[in-house]
Amino acid sequence: MFQAADVHASPDHHEIEAMARVSFGGERYRIRTANMLELIANAYDIDAASVLGGPSWLEADRYDIVARTPANTSPDALKLMLRNLLSVRFGLKVHAETKTEDGYGLTVVKLNPQVKAAAGAESKGCQKVPDSSALNQSLSCQNTTMADFVRGLRAWASSVEYVGNLPIEDQTGLDGARDFTLRYSDRAMLAKSDDGISLFDAIQDQMGLKLERRNVTVPVVVVDSVNRMPTANAPNLALQLPPLKIKFEVADIRPSPPDTKHSFSIQAGGGVYAAGVTLAELLRLATNGDSYFYFPGMLAAPAWMDSKRFTIAAKAADNAGELTADDVRQMLGTLAADRFKIVSHQEDRPVDVYLLTASKPKLKAAEGFNRSTCKAGAPPGRSPAAALRTFDCQNMTMAQFAKALPSIAPPYFDHPLVEATGLAGEYDFSLTFSARRVAEAATADPTGAISLFDALDRQLGLKLELRKHSMPVTVIDHAEQMPTEN
């Protein structure tokens, strides 16, 4: 079990890209903006597509988890701890099954002698090694079972566009670990030269095995029951899970020359280099969307904080341990507050937001009990200049749709979104719009381009307009225009 855990719903403003992020370092295991489907898949080490059943909100609601655990905890132990947490805090109950579906099976034709019984006891798996030809990729596999080879093969094969997202099953019946090498060309190289070898031919010629399309049996996890809200955190959580008090050991902050190129990078070992950044940008970078700093209108600050530019080089102590990007961002925020003597508070203020309202709704009530989700679909066949994207949404409430919309169409959102449609219930619908932000048009664009604003209005009967709305704002009460001395 985790020594302590903070579990809560992700804030609405948490991150414009709604995607799970997992990190482990500094005795902290963190999962941010993860839906229950992703949490289960991570805990049971399977693809999200192999999680079946469960309530409709499994993909819609998102959670943040921060847990304390020993620094040397193995990945397998972390998965078991996450399983236990989901069981205790969410009441998750699952059972294992298998299902048959289309995929790729690895079978034996005539085993090549070069696939030898493993010489060593240490399992090193398959590693990419330099190849004498720029045309090929080489894998050196040592003490590797066929099951391990297949697990790795899906990642390698997908990266070279051979099997896509289809499952692969070991159907060789071969026991034990083996040593072997594999040389193949990716599809891009095959298109350029007749001297390459496909992954399929390489496996058959060099290993005496065959990778081919066929029905495969894959393990699945079926959700029997799960609670939407986690149980409350422990009353003494602040004592059990105190904030990490980590700071940069050395930090150099100075004004940037006028011609400085803007850049920001987090470096290995807990270092940061930023050039030509304003203090307002620095606060947003430090929080990475984890607070109201994300949108420009949510930070009330003196004008100079968006104009004066600085260069920062900072490094953590060598004995700081393994630091995650989240740790480094937290350290960066602490550094900015300390060196610029920042004093702030939060208050509700009217700010510019995108308000989603219903004008003449054209929405169909959801049919069945599908999971609440919006998936990318096939756009209509129009001019490539339109850069159209289509999303098919099922069993979505307007509140869920409003949360998903900024991640569906990020170029259109430079302000927060507030849902005010007044529509209850769940709906099935599709939305097609131009991925690149285009202006609203009174008439149809000859290229077929359509802005998100027009698409919502014409296709769904919804309005998305810039309005004033009261929201929590971080107010900078005081900040020095120059940092304290290095």
N, C-alpha and C positions, 0 to 999 in steps of 0.2 A: 504494500500500500504506500501511497504518497505520504510523506510525513505531515504535510498540510496542503490544502488546496483552496484556492479562490475560484469559484465557478459562478459566472453571471452571464446574462444576455449581452451580446455585443451592442454598444451604443449605436444609435442610428447614424451618427456622423462618423463612425469609427474609421471607415476606409472606403474610398470611392470604388476601388476594385474589390468586390466581394469575393474573396478567395482565401481559403484556409492557409495559415502560415504556422509552421511548427519549428520550434527552435529549442535547443538544450545547451545550457552553459551556465557557469556561475551557480551551480546547484539549483537552477531554476529550469523547469520544463514548462514551456509556454505554447499554447495553441490559441491563435487569434482568428476571429471571424470565420469559425468553422461551423458548418451545419451538422446536424446529427448524422446524416449520411456519411460525411467525411470523417467524423469522429469514430463511427463504427468501423469504417474501412481501415482507418489508421490502427485502431485497437486490434483488429483481427487480421491485419496484414493481407487484405484482399482489395481488389478493385471496387470502386464505388458501384459499378454496374453489377457486381455480384452480391450486393445487399438488397434483399427482396422483402416485400411486405412493409408493414409499418404504417403509421398515420400519414395523412396528406402533407403535413408541415415538415416532413423529414428533411427536405432540401431547402425550405424557405427560411426557417428561423436560424439565427447564428449566435454562437456562444464564444466567450473568452475563458480560457482556463490558465491559471498560473499555479504551479505546484512546486513544493520543495522536496528535493530528493538528493541522495548522495551524489557527489560529482562524478564518480566512476560507474554509475549505473549503466548497464548494457542496453542497447536498443530493444532486445527481446524482453528484458525486465520492464522497460518503460511501457511497452505494449500491454503487458500483463497488469501493470498498475493502472493504465488507462481503462482497461476492461473493468477492473474492480471499481474505479471511480464512477464509470457510467452505470454500473449496477447499483451502487450505493446511492449516488446523488440523483440519478434520473430513473431509477427502478427499471433499467434496461433488462429485458429477458429475450434471449435469442436461442435458436437451435440451428445446427448445421445440417445441410442437405447437399445433394449434387444435382446438376442439371446437364442435359445434353444440348449442345448447340454447335453451330458452324464455327470452325476454327482451323488450326493446323495441328497435325499429328506428326511426331517424330518417331519413325520406325526403323528397324534394321533391314538392310538389303543384304550386305555381306560385310561384316565388320572389318575395317582396314587395320592391318597390323600396327600402323602408327598410333592407333588409339590403344595405348598400353596400360596395364595395371599400374596404379600410382606407385612411384618409387619412394615418396616421402610420406610422413605422417601428418604434416601440417597442410591444412586446406587453404589454398591461396586463391581459389576460384579462377576466373578468366580475366586477364588483364590485356589491354591494348599495348602492343609493343611496336617499335619502329619497323617499317617494312622497306626493303631495298627498292621497291617500285612505288612511285607516287600514285600509281593506278590502284593499288590494293590497300586493304586494311588487314592487320595481322592480330590474331588473338592467341595468347599463350595461356593454356588452361592446365593447372597443376592440381592434382588430388581433387578432381572435380567429379561429382556424380552426374549422371544424366539428368536427374531432377534439378540439380543446381544449374546445369548448363541451360536447360529449358527456361528456368526462371530468369536467367540473365539474357537469354536469346531474345526474348520478347522486347526488351529495352534496346538491344543492339539492332534487331531487325526493324523495329519501328523507326529508329533514328535514320536508317538507310532506306526507308519506305518500301520494305518488302512485305510485311504482314499487317501493317497498320495497327489497329486496336483489337484485332481478333485474338482470342486466347490460343495458347500453344500447350499441348499436353505431351508428356513423355510417355510414349507407347512402345518403347524399345524393350522393356522387360529386363534391361541390363542392371545388375546389382554392382555395388562397389564403386570406388573412386578410380579415375583414370587420368593420365597425362596425355595431352595432344595439342596440336596447333591447328589454326584455321585461318586461311587467307582468302579473302573475297573482295569484290569491288562494290561500292555503292552504286545505286542506279544512275546517278549523275555521271559517274565515270564510265559506266557501261555505255551510255549514250554517246560518249566522245570517242570511244575506242573499241575495236573488235577484239582486243587482246585481254580484256577483263574477264572475270568469272563471277557469275551471280552467286548469291548466298546459297540458293538451292543446289546449284551444280557443285559448289565447293563442299557442302556437307556430304553430298553423295560421293564425289570423287575422292575427297581427302579423308573421310571418316567411314564411308560405307554405310551411311544412314540416309534416310529420305525424309524431307520436310514437305508435306503436301496437304492440300485442303481436304478436310474430312470432318465428320462429326467427332467432337471431343466431349469428355466429361469434366466439368469444372466444379470446384467446391463453391457453395454459396452459403451465406448467413441469412436466415429468415428472422425478421423482427417479429416477436410475439406481442410485446408490449413495451412502451416507453412513455415516460411522463414529459410533458412539454416544458414544465418549470422544474429546475433543480431544487433540491432541498436547500435550506438556508446555510450560509457559511457558519463556521464555528464562531461563537461570541468573542473568543480571544484570538481571532485570526491574526490581528495585527502583531501579537506577540509570537505566534507560531510561524508567521510568514512576514517578517519585517522587510521593509524595502532594502534592496541591496545598496550599501553605502560605498559606491565605487566612483572614483574620480580619476581624471587624467593625472599622471605623475608629472608630466611637463606639458605646457601649452604656450604657444607663441601666437599672440593676436596683435595685428598691426593694420593700419589703413592700407587699402590696396591702391597701387598706382592707377591713374585714369584709364590706361589701356589694358588693364588686367582682364584676361579671358575668364568668364564665369565657369567655375567647376566645383564639384563636390564628390568626394569619394571616401568610403570607409575601407580602411586597409587592414591587412592581416595583422593579428596581434593586438587589435584594439586601437588602431590609429585612425586619425581623421585628417584629411587635407581639404580645405575649402578656400577658394579664391574668388574675389569679386562678389562676395555675398553681402547682402544687407542684414541688419540685425533681425528684421522681421522675417526674412527668408530663413535665417538661422533658426529661429524659433519654430518655424514650420517644418524645416528639415529635421530638427531635433525630435519633434513629436510624430512626424511621418503620418499625419492624418489622425493621430490618436487623441486629438483635442480640438477645441474650437479654433485653433490656430490655422486649420487646413484651408478654409476659405478666406480670402482677403478681407471680406466684410465682417468677419467674426473676431477681428483683432483691432481694438481701438487703441491707437498708438500715435505718438508724435510723428509728424511728416518725415523727419530726418531718418527714422528707423527704416524707411523704404527707399532712402536715397544714398546715405553714407555706406560705403562698401569696405569690407575687411577681408584679410587673408588670415587663415587659421591653420596652424600645424600643431597637432596634439597627439600624445601617445600615452597609453596606459602603462602601468608598471609591469615589468617582466614577470612578476609573480602574481599577477592579477588573475591568472587562470584562463580558462576558455571563455571568451566573451562573445555574446551574440550581437547581431546588429541592433537589436532592441536595447541591449546594455549600453552600447556605444552612443545611441541616440539619447538615452537618458543622461549619460555623462555629458553629452554636448549641451543639453538643456541646462544642467547644473552649472556647467562652465560659463555659459552665457549669462545666467542669473547672477553668478558670483562676480564675474569680471566687469559687468556693466551695471551692477548694483540695481537689478530690476526689482521693482515692487509692483504687484498687480493684484487685482481682485476680479470676481465675476459678477455680472449683473445682467438683467434682461433689458434689451434695447431693440427698437425697431430697426431691422436690417433688410437688405435686398435678398429675397428668396424667390425661387421658382415655385409658384403656387399651382398645384394640380387640381382643377375643378371639373365638374361635369356640366356641359352645356346641353347637348342633345345625345345622351348615351346611345351607342350602337353595340351593346355588349350582350352576349348570349350566356345565359346561366350555365354553369358547369354541368357536364354530364358525367355520371359515375363518380368514382372515388380515386381519381388519379392523384399523384403527388403534385403539390403546388410547385410549379417550376416554369421558367421561361428558357427554352432551348433555341439555339440558332438553327434556322431552317434554310431551305433552298430559296434564294431570292428569285423573283420573276426574271425572265430573259429579256432584259433591257440593255441599253447602252452601257458599256463598262465605265463611261464617264460619270454615270450616276452613282457609282460605288455603293450600290444598294445592299442593305442587310435586312434579313427577315428573322423575326423571333416568334415562335409559336408558344403561347402561354396556356397552361392548363390549370384549372382549379385555383386561380389566383384571386385573392382579395385585392382591393385597391390599395390597402396599406402595404401588402406584400409587393405589389407591382411598383409602388412608389419607392420602396427600398431597393428594388432591383434595377430601376430605370437608370440611375447614374452609372452603374457598371455595364449596362447594355449600351449606353450611348455617351461615353465619357467626354467627347469633344464638346458637347452641348452644355455641360454643367460647370460653370465657374462660380456658382452660388448654391447654397443648400436647397433641397427640395422639400416642400411641405405638402402632404396629401390633405385635400379638403373637398373631396368629391361628394361626401355624404352618402356614397353608395355602399350598401351592405351586401353580404353574400359573396359567392365565388363565381368566377367567370372563365370561359374559354375564348381565346381570341388570338389573332395574329397581327403583327405590326411590321410594316416595311418602310424603311427610311434610308436616307443617305448617311453612310458611316462618317464621311467627312462633313464637318459642319457647313451647311449652306443656309443662305438667307431665306426667310419666309417669302413666298411668292403668291400673288393674288391669282395667278393662272398657272396652269401646269407647265413645268419646264420642258422644253423640247427634247432634252436628253433623258428625261425620266427621273431626274433628281428631285427629291422631296425632303424638306427639312423635317426634323423630328416634331417641331411644333405643328406644322401642317399635317403630318401623318397622324398625329394624335387626334387632331380636329376632324379630318376627313374620314379616317378609318374607324375611329373609336368614339367620336363625339365627345372628346375630352379637350380641355384647354390647359395649356402650360404657359403661364405668363409671369413676367417679373413684377413682383409686388413687395410692399413692405410688410414685415411680419415680426412680432416680438420673439427674440431668441436669446439664449445665454451668450454673452460676449465677454471675452477676456479683455479687461481694461488695464492698460499699462499706466500706473500712477506715477512711476518715476523710473528713469533709466539714464545713466551717464552716457554722453555722446562719445566719450573715449574710454576704452577699457583701462583697468588698473595696470600698472607696469608689469612687464614680463619678468 
